[in-house]
């Protein structure tokens, strides 16, 4: 078996919109699954309208929907809903990220579909989960970052609430969903029985906040926002230099000793305020002020060169245009050429995990709306005409 196509032969029906579900579907497609995206004939996935548009085609949509096929069905129409059910009868996975109750009202809920296809893995992504007092509340990445506590620890002390610039609640949900589906597929293969996966954006966002939740459980105190700093480690943050900022993380005593030698102050190793990571974190404001008074005397590139030479983890504060052209990104071949359905040639960030030294290929460009409707539904519709 080609490990880069480990899910070859697995069929996934995706009834999803925007980010969390489509990202999960793309992860499965990258691993070889046949992902069929069901979209409404009137506009399809909302992400299709998001700029930037290249000759009318959304680059945002393209970034989450490679290696998929698209069919158009109006699931509020009884005939189209039945076509969807028949597609799902032959599928291994149904992936949806609608508000709880929507799929049931369409006749596409888990119980109804599992009765027809007992091995079906039915994965629901929602804001708060399928049951409970908040299950009927809608949610977007912003509101989940607010609800989950992330915005309480993001930004500078005393500043306004700030969300993470990357929609991590959406994409974390997609990652958890893809991992859970992969595990459930193995169980279904061994037992012939599927299951219903309930992926709540609030839950997965709390799940990746293990250090913050454990800090609260262990101390009874809420974690606080520290900007780029760390609550238990220092120096470990962004520092001002002559021409801007850079990041540096001396996360243990050996690295701290190297920093002291680089800046020409070896005596700081013996300073009782900075004797270990806990004490350095406790006194990190004055430590930052001391270090920045030195760092502003030179440019960031020169400091980074000195730290790298001694093995101290450090990095520039990159823009995306900078990181996407970094030699390491180029070496890993993460940026891939991509053709859009309208013929426009663009680029995308491909599968980041290398398996056996290679990343999963882009087997198919992102689809135009309904591009594969006749290919996929033609046989079903022909059978309907014959039987009638």
C-alpha positions as CSV (number, residue, x, y, z in Angstrom):
1,X,0.0,0.0,0.0
2,X,1.1,3.5,-0.8
3,X,1.3,5.1,2.7
4,X,0.7,8.6,1.1
5,X,-2.7,7.2,-0.1
6,X,-3.6,5.2,2.9
7,X,-7.3,6.1,2.6
8,X,-7.6,5.1,-1.1
9,X,-10.9,3.3,-1.5
10,X,-12.6,5.3,1.3
11,X,-15.6,7.4,0.1
12,X,-16.5,10.5,2.1
13,X,-19.6,12.6,1.5
14,X,-19.0,16.1,2.6
15,X,-22.0,18.4,3.5
16,X,-20.0,21.3,4.8
17,X,-19.5,25.0,4.5
18,X,-16.5,27.4,4.9
19,X,-13.7,26.1,7.1
20,X,-13.9,23.4,9.8
21,X,-15.6,20.7,7.7
22,X,-13.9,21.4,4.4
23,X,-10.5,21.4,6.1
24,X,-11.2,18.0,7.6
25,X,-12.4,16.7,4.2
26,X,-9.3,18.0,2.5
27,X,-7.1,16.2,5.0
28,X,-8.9,12.9,4.2
29,X,-8.7,13.6,0.5
30,X,-5.0,14.3,0.7
31,X,-4.6,10.8,2.2
32,X,-6.4,9.3,-0.8
33,X,-10.1,9.3,0.2
34,X,-12.6,10.0,-2.6
35,X,-14.3,13.1,-1.1
36,X,-17.6,14.1,-2.8
37,X,-18.7,17.6,-1.8
38,X,-22.4,18.2,-1.9
39,X,-23.2,21.9,-2.5
40,X,-26.4,23.9,-3.1
41,X,-26.9,24.7,-6.7
42,X,-27.3,28.4,-5.8
43,X,-23.7,29.5,-5.1
44,X,-22.5,26.4,-3.3
45,X,-20.1,26.6,-0.3
46,X,-20.1,30.2,1.0
47,X,-16.3,30.2,0.8
48,X,-16.6,30.2,-3.0
49,X,-17.4,34.0,-2.8
50,X,-14.6,34.9,-0.5
51,X,-11.7,37.0,-2.0
52,X,-9.1,37.0,-3.3
53,X,-10.8,36.0,-6.6
54,X,-8.7,35.0,-9.5
55,X,-10.9,35.5,-12.6
56,X,-13.9,34.9,-10.4
57,X,-12.6,31.8,-8.5
58,X,-11.9,32.1,-4.8
59,X,-8.3,31.3,-3.8
60,X,-9.6,30.8,-0.2
61,X,-12.0,28.1,-1.5
62,X,-9.2,26.5,-3.5
63,X,-7.0,26.3,-0.4
64,X,-9.4,23.9,1.4
65,X,-11.0,21.9,-1.4
66,X,-8.3,20.3,-3.5
67,X,-8.6,16.6,-4.3
68,X,-12.4,16.7,-4.1
69,X,-15.3,16.3,-6.5
70,X,-18.4,18.6,-6.4
71,X,-22.0,17.7,-7.0
72,X,-25.0,20.1,-6.6
73,X,-28.1,19.0,-4.8
74,X,-30.8,21.0,-3.1
75,X,-31.2,19.0,0.0
76,X,-34.6,20.7,0.8
77,X,-35.9,19.0,-2.4
78,X,-37.3,15.5,-1.6
79,X,-35.9,14.1,-4.8
80,X,-32.4,15.6,-4.3
81,X,-32.4,14.5,-0.7
82,X,-33.1,10.9,-1.8
83,X,-30.3,11.1,-4.2
84,X,-28.0,12.2,-1.4
85,X,-29.2,9.2,0.8
86,X,-28.4,6.8,-2.0
87,X,-24.9,8.3,-2.4
88,X,-24.4,7.9,1.4
89,X,-25.6,4.3,1.2
90,X,-22.4,3.5,-0.6
91,X,-20.2,5.8,1.4
92,X,-17.9,5.1,4.3
93,X,-18.1,8.5,5.9
94,X,-20.6,11.4,6.1
95,X,-19.0,14.7,7.2
96,X,-21.3,17.6,8.1
97,X,-20.8,20.9,9.9
98,X,-24.4,22.2,10.1
99,X,-26.1,23.4,13.3
100,X,-27.5,20.4,15.3
101,X,-30.9,19.4,14.0
102,X,-30.5,20.6,10.4
103,X,-29.6,17.3,9.0
104,X,-32.4,15.5,10.8
105,X,-34.9,17.9,9.3
106,X,-33.6,17.1,5.9
107,X,-34.0,13.4,6.6
108,X,-30.2,13.0,6.7
109,X,-29.7,12.5,10.4
110,X,-27.4,9.8,11.8
111,X,-30.2,7.4,12.9
112,X,-31.9,7.4,9.5
113,X,-28.7,7.0,7.6
114,X,-27.2,4.4,9.9
115,X,-30.3,2.3,9.5
116,X,-29.6,2.1,5.8
117,X,-25.8,1.9,6.1
118,X,-24.7,0.4,9.4
119,X,-21.0,0.8,8.7
120,X,-21.4,4.5,8.1
121,X,-19.1,6.8,10.1
122,X,-21.1,10.0,10.6
123,X,-19.0,13.0,11.7
124,X,-20.8,16.1,13.0
125,X,-18.8,19.3,13.6
126,X,-20.6,22.1,15.4
127,X,-20.0,25.0,17.8
128,X,-20.9,23.3,21.1
129,X,-21.9,19.7,20.4
130,X,-25.0,17.8,19.4
131,X,-26.6,17.9,22.8
132,X,-26.6,20.1,25.9
133,X,-27.8,23.6,26.9
134,X,-25.8,25.4,24.2
135,X,-26.2,22.9,21.4
136,X,-28.6,25.1,19.4
137,X,-26.4,28.1,19.6
138,X,-24.5,29.0,16.5
139,X,-20.8,29.7,16.5
140,X,-18.0,31.0,14.4
141,X,-14.3,30.9,15.1
142,X,-14.4,34.3,16.8
143,X,-17.1,33.4,19.2
144,X,-15.5,30.1,20.1
145,X,-12.2,31.8,20.7
146,X,-14.1,34.2,23.0
147,X,-16.1,31.4,24.8
148,X,-13.1,29.1,25.2
149,X,-10.8,31.4,27.1
150,X,-8.3,31.9,24.3
151,X,-9.0,35.6,24.0
152,X,-8.4,36.0,27.7
153,X,-4.8,34.9,27.3
154,X,-4.1,36.5,23.9
155,X,-2.7,40.0,23.5
156,X,-0.8,42.4,25.8
157,X,-1.6,42.9,29.5
158,X,-4.2,45.6,29.9
159,X,-5.1,45.5,26.2
160,X,-8.4,44.9,24.5
161,X,-9.4,41.3,23.8
162,X,-7.6,39.9,20.8
163,X,-8.3,36.7,18.8
164,X,-5.6,34.6,17.3
165,X,-4.9,35.8,13.7
166,X,-5.4,32.2,12.4
167,X,-8.8,30.7,12.8
168,X,-7.6,28.0,15.1
169,X,-11.0,26.9,16.5
170,X,-12.1,26.1,13.0
171,X,-9.0,24.3,11.9
172,X,-8.5,22.5,15.2
173,X,-12.0,21.1,14.9
174,X,-11.0,19.8,11.4
175,X,-7.9,18.2,12.7
176,X,-9.7,16.4,15.6
177,X,-12.4,15.3,13.2
178,X,-10.0,13.9,10.6
179,X,-8.1,12.0,13.4
180,X,-11.3,10.6,14.8
181,X,-12.6,9.5,11.4
182,X,-9.3,7.7,10.7
183,X,-9.6,5.8,14.0
184,X,-13.3,5.0,13.4
185,X,-12.6,3.7,10.0
186,X,-10.3,1.1,11.5
187,X,-13.0,0.0,13.9
188,X,-15.6,-0.1,11.1
189,X,-13.3,-2.2,9.0
190,X,-12.9,-4.7,11.9
191,X,-16.5,-4.8,13.1
192,X,-18.7,-3.6,10.2
193,X,-20.2,-1.0,12.5
194,X,-20.0,2.7,12.2
195,X,-20.6,5.4,14.7
196,X,-21.6,9.0,15.3
197,X,-18.6,11.4,16.0
198,X,-19.6,14.6,17.8
199,X,-16.8,17.2,17.3
200,X,-17.5,20.4,19.3
201,X,-15.4,23.4,18.4
202,X,-15.6,24.5,22.1
203,X,-14.3,21.1,23.2
204,X,-11.4,20.8,20.8
205,X,-10.3,24.4,21.5
206,X,-10.2,23.6,25.2
207,X,-8.4,20.4,24.3
208,X,-5.5,22.3,22.8
209,X,-5.4,24.6,25.9
210,X,-4.1,21.8,28.1
211,X,-1.4,24.0,29.7
212,X,-3.9,26.7,30.5
213,X,-6.6,24.5,31.9
214,X,-4.1,22.6,34.0
215,X,-2.7,25.9,35.3
216,X,-6.2,26.8,36.5
217,X,-6.8,23.3,38.0
218,X,-3.5,23.3,39.8
219,X,-3.5,26.9,41.1
220,X,-7.1,27.9,41.2
221,X,-6.1,31.1,39.3
222,X,-7.0,32.2,35.8
223,X,-4.0,32.3,33.3
224,X,-3.2,35.8,32.2
225,X,-2.4,37.4,28.9
226,X,1.4,37.9,28.5
227,X,1.7,39.1,24.9
228,X,4.4,36.9,23.4
229,X,5.9,36.0,26.7
230,X,5.5,32.6,28.6
231,X,4.1,32.2,32.1
232,X,6.8,29.6,33.1
233,X,9.8,30.4,31.0
234,X,12.1,33.3,30.2
235,X,13.6,34.7,28.1
236,X,11.0,33.4,25.8
237,X,9.2,36.0,23.7
238,X,9.5,38.7,21.0
239,X,12.2,41.3,21.7
240,X,12.7,44.7,20.3
241,X,15.9,45.4,18.4
242,X,17.3,48.2,16.3
243,X,15.2,47.5,13.2
244,X,12.1,45.8,14.6
245,X,11.5,42.6,16.6
246,X,12.7,39.0,16.7
247,X,11.7,36.0,18.7
248,X,14.1,34.2,21.0
249,X,13.4,31.3,23.3
250,X,16.0,30.2,25.8
251,X,13.9,27.5,27.4
252,X,16.4,25.9,29.8
253,X,19.4,26.8,31.9
254,X,21.9,25.8,29.3
255,X,20.4,28.0,26.7
256,X,20.2,30.8,29.2
257,X,23.9,30.5,29.9
258,X,24.5,30.8,26.1
259,X,22.4,34.0,26.0
260,X,24.4,35.5,28.8
261,X,27.6,34.8,27.0
262,X,26.3,36.1,23.7
263,X,25.3,39.4,25.2
264,X,28.5,39.8,27.1
265,X,27.0,39.4,30.6
266,X,28.1,36.0,32.0
267,X,27.5,37.3,35.5
268,X,23.7,37.0,35.0
269,X,24.0,33.2,35.2
270,X,24.7,33.7,38.9
271,X,22.1,36.4,39.5
272,X,19.6,35.0,42.0
273,X,16.7,36.6,40.2
274,X,17.5,34.5,37.1
275,X,18.8,31.2,38.6
276,X,16.2,29.0,37.0
277,X,13.3,29.1,34.5
278,X,10.7,29.8,37.3
279,X,12.6,32.7,38.7
280,X,13.3,34.1,35.3
281,X,9.6,33.9,34.4
282,X,8.8,35.6,37.7
283,X,11.2,38.5,36.9
284,X,10.7,38.5,33.2
285,X,9.6,42.1,32.8
286,X,12.9,43.5,34.2
287,X,14.8,40.9,32.3
288,X,13.1,41.9,29.1
289,X,14.0,45.6,29.7
290,X,17.6,44.7,30.4
291,X,17.9,42.6,27.3
292,X,16.1,45.0,25.0
293,X,18.4,47.8,26.1
294,X,21.2,45.7,24.5
295,X,19.2,44.4,21.5
296,X,18.3,47.9,20.3
297,X,21.9,48.5,19.6
298,X,22.0,46.1,16.6
299,X,19.7,44.7,13.9
300,X,17.6,41.6,14.3
301,X,19.5,39.7,11.6
302,X,22.8,40.1,13.5
303,X,21.3,38.9,16.8
304,X,19.7,35.9,15.1
305,X,23.0,35.0,13.5
306,X,24.7,35.0,17.0
307,X,21.9,33.0,18.6
308,X,21.8,30.4,15.9
309,X,25.6,30.0,16.1
310,X,25.2,28.9,19.7
311,X,22.0,26.8,19.2
312,X,19.6,29.2,20.9
313,X,16.2,28.8,19.2
314,X,15.3,32.1,17.5
315,X,13.4,33.4,14.5
316,X,12.5,36.6,12.7
317,X,8.9,37.9,13.0
318,X,7.9,36.9,9.5
319,X,5.1,38.0,7.2
320,X,3.5,35.3,5.1
321,X,5.3,36.6,2.0
322,X,8.6,36.0,3.9
323,X,7.9,32.6,5.4
324,X,6.5,31.2,2.2
325,X,9.7,31.9,0.4
326,X,12.0,30.7,3.3
327,X,14.6,28.2,2.1
328,X,13.3,25.6,4.5
329,X,9.8,25.9,3.1
330,X,11.2,25.5,-0.4
331,X,13.3,22.5,0.6
332,X,10.3,20.7,2.1
333,X,8.3,21.5,-1.1
334,X,5.3,22.6,0.8
335,X,4.3,25.3,-1.7
336,X,2.8,23.6,-4.7
337,X,1.5,24.8,-8.1
338,X,-2.2,24.7,-8.4
339,X,-4.5,25.1,-11.4
340,X,-8.0,26.6,-10.8
341,X,-11.0,25.4,-12.9
342,X,-10.8,28.6,-14.9
343,X,-7.3,27.8,-16.0
344,X,-5.6,30.3,-13.7
345,X,-2.3,29.1,-12.4
346,X,-1.7,29.8,-8.7
347,X,0.0,28.3,-5.7
348,X,-1.2,26.6,-2.6
349,X,0.2,25.2,0.6
350,X,0.2,21.5,0.3
351,X,0.1,18.6,2.7
352,X,2.8,19.4,5.4
353,X,3.5,15.9,6.6
354,X,6.1,13.9,4.8
355,X,5.6,10.2,4.6
356,X,8.6,8.2,3.5
357,X,10.3,11.4,2.5
358,X,7.4,12.7,0.3
359,X,4.3,14.7,0.8
360,X,0.8,13.6,-0.4
361,X,0.3,14.8,-4.0
362,X,-2.3,17.1,-5.3
363,X,-4.3,14.6,-7.3
364,X,-7.1,16.9,-8.5
365,X,-7.5,20.7,-8.7
366,X,-10.3,22.2,-6.6
367,X,-13.6,21.7,-8.4
368,X,-16.0,24.2,-10.1
369,X,-19.5,24.2,-8.6
370,X,-21.2,21.0,-9.6
371,X,-18.4,19.9,-11.9
372,X,-18.9,16.2,-11.2
373,X,-22.7,16.1,-10.8
374,X,-23.3,14.2,-14.0
375,X,-20.3,11.9,-13.5
376,X,-21.4,10.9,-10.0
377,X,-25.2,11.2,-10.1
378,X,-25.7,10.2,-13.7
379,X,-26.0,6.5,-13.0
380,X,-28.5,7.0,-10.2
381,X,-30.7,9.3,-12.3
382,X,-30.6,6.9,-15.2
383,X,-31.7,4.1,-12.9
384,X,-34.6,6.2,-11.7
385,X,-35.7,6.9,-15.3
386,X,-35.5,3.2,-16.1
387,X,-37.5,2.1,-13.0
388,X,-40.2,4.7,-13.7
